[in-house]
Amino acid sequence: MFGKQKQNIKNESEDYKGLEIDGIFPPLKKEFFTELKEITNSPADLIIKDVTETITVAYIENLVDGQVLNDQIISVLDKSEPSIPEALPNLLNIPIFKLAGQKKEIIYDLLTGNVLIHIEGYNLVGLANIAAAPTRSLAAPENESQVIGSQVGFNESLATNISLIRRLIRNPNLCNEEYSVGRQTNTPFSVLYIKAIAADENIDIVRERIANLKIEDLIDSAMLAELIEDNSYSVFPQMLLTERPDRFCDGLLNGKIGIIVEGSSMAILCPYSFVEFFHSREEQNLRWQLATFIRLLRFSAVFLSVFLTPMYVASLTFHYEIIPQPLLIPLSESRAIVPFPPIIEALILELIIELLREAGARLPTKVGQTIGIVGGIVIGTAAVQAGITSNILIIIVALCALASFTTPNYMMGNVIRLLRFPIIFLAGFWGYYGIMLAFCLLGIHLLRQSSLGAPYLSPLYPPRILDWGTAVIRLPIGLLKTRATSNGTFNRKVHNEKAKPQRDDVMKE
Amino acid sequence: MMKKYKLIFIVFVFMTVLGGCAEQKILERLSLATLIGYDGGEGENITATAIIRQVNPEFESNVETLSATARTSKGTREQVSAQVSKKVTVGQLRVVLFGEELATAGIRQSIYTLLMNPEISNGIYLGVVEGEAKPFLEYQYENITDISQHIFNLLEHNIERENSISSTLHEIGRDYYSPTRQIVMPIIKRKENVIEITGVAFFRSEYMVGRLPAKDIFYVKMIRDGFEKGTFELVLDGENFESVSTGETPEELAIALDAIKTKKTIKLIDQNTPEYDLNFKISVRLTEIDASIHTGDKKTLEMLEKEINKKMESELSRIIQFTQEIDSDVFGFGEHYESRVSDSNLTHEELAEMYSNMKVNVQVKSEIIRDGVFGME
């Protein structure tokens, strides 16, 4: 039975071709628009308007700028009455204007905010792009906030996002390849990279993966990232989703490839290694000592966040020998009133923290503040007094949660928190042996992953000591002589020379 | 693919099923033995006195002293187990003490069982109690709530400050199983309501054969491990200082020194006797001296150094002579000999016997590199 169903699905997927419209429209007005209506299923917002007897315009009501339509198109056409479509480009003062004859092209352009100008007797029509897409104004990125640095984030418009990037990188080598995907949605997206810095292989891989995409719809870039990732089944993201133009451009300049999807405020950057997920753009703006300290702090926070609660569970369940003597009495005394074994105790508290976090994320900001009070006072204090958890575990769990929030990438932060649960189970079943097992499995899994074919754990493994200057610590800009190898770029040399004439030198001149 | 899922399934089944096999030792459901004292009992029996910490739900933990007599240490554990409400475990054991009588009769079995038990850390301290361990541990000390922690801290800080010989299980095991080295342990004793380190016990093989008072621990330690830090006191002959003294010189001139650096060199100069040169180069800080001696003068310092050398040489020689008399090679001269003279063809018994006939020339070269500020540290 299952086999049969599978067969059906397979046949369907072979039929995947997208919207199928071929051929050209008939030249006569009446037939032309009848067929147009037929293909578009005569939507209510399709306006067909006769300007003169021979000239007709058609557009989708809410997609075009009405003012421009009236001033620049209808009034001009009314006045000059062109008789052939070839005269239209010179006549109309519209920046994006083209002549088209293919049905498919005409229909798609109509649906993206073009005005169709038809002249009786011709199947070649003029298409004037006067799209007025509703967009949100630029705002500060909420998920990746930083103290020092630019405070602008992407919005949902592809055009705006690309203009943001072009403003940061004014370089003819910044390539922009536009594609669209999704049988139902036809979502356009741009692949951006800097020629001669981005590795050709990587660009080819991205192109190929996009070409092989067969999907129904694409609503957000996260979906696209999942579809073109090396291993979609892994819990670890292999491509970065960022809403910061500066971080995006930083990636491009280091040889990464960026993808921006229309309708999504998150841009994709690839290839991206595990270590880089724990970087923040802000570190580039801080003094290098400070940035290095913060970065190392964050790495240790990750380790703590994953292993501290399991270590508590393992130590108290199996390995009481390793508890240092000064800790022994406070630990056992606070545990004495708890009726559960440590694993249940830890799971309860971890779940509470996760619930609090989830509730805080879903609620509006103003209500969200009460969550803090509920979490802090009610659960924290009451749980201990009721004898459900021990004081020390509350501290540990809070510390773990705090540590996981230091990860600048929201996705990775969530992964870090999720990883704890299986490790807590293993610690509760098998003690430190279980933790070690989890550590090994985690290590093996990470080693097997790749991002666009580049090793995911690079530069830790394979070891690329030269890359540590940017990946593990942050060297001062003046000392950076090479780009990271993990991006596969051949153009590795970076010219960062400090031009700093001394005061004396200037005075002599 | 199907095979892979089957494998994962099997692993999960084993995980849940075998998870129950691992013996849980949940901290607050255990009785933690933190100190054990062994005494010799009637015949082959040994008496174990354990300090056991138990936690009860009223937010308090209490310390109990329980004892039992049996043939084996596991036997005593079972007997102690019958007296407590929670399972007795020894993973948090910090100190093991031996009654003097047992130490004289031999502690081979105890060292063996301690080393063989994986629960027990190799970092625990071993020591000898003057008299019997049981009354020593059962005594109600006025100001000590947890005697095991007290003794552990007492030993630890004195070892840290280099006032006592380090006697961790690891070191004792090493010396015991080395055929050419003998064990030393600190001796502790109750003095009214105070516990103090009163000396150092010397062993030959498993038997305690001699002891020296606490003030000699410094020299024993100096020969065994060198000396890095810590203060010691010397009493010099006052007569020699009359020429440099500004006032009335005391008959015995007591000085306090603080060692900064010690360098020990052993040199075998004669294989047949055998004869050793034992040289010490010590740099010290003078931290206390009689007010009549003016240390600003270089001549005085040189004289002091000379006297210190003389005094220390005689003390060190005395210690070595004592260990030779009781035939306890705690300094590992035999070990040194064996490693240097590869063609000696001596058995370990012969090497051990050789110790009492060794000739050791001690030479101390001291240098006072700081003086004048009598700080504590």
Interface residues (C-beta under 8 A of the other chain):
Chain A: S315 L316 T317 F318 H319 Y320 E321 I323 Q325 L328 I329 L331 S332 E333 R335 A336 I337 V338 P341 P342 L426 F429 W430 G431
Chain B: M15 T16 G19 A22 E23 Q24 K25 I26 L27 E28 L30 L32 R53 V55 N56 P57 E58 F59 E60 S61 T89 G91 Q92 R94 E119 S121 Q149 F152
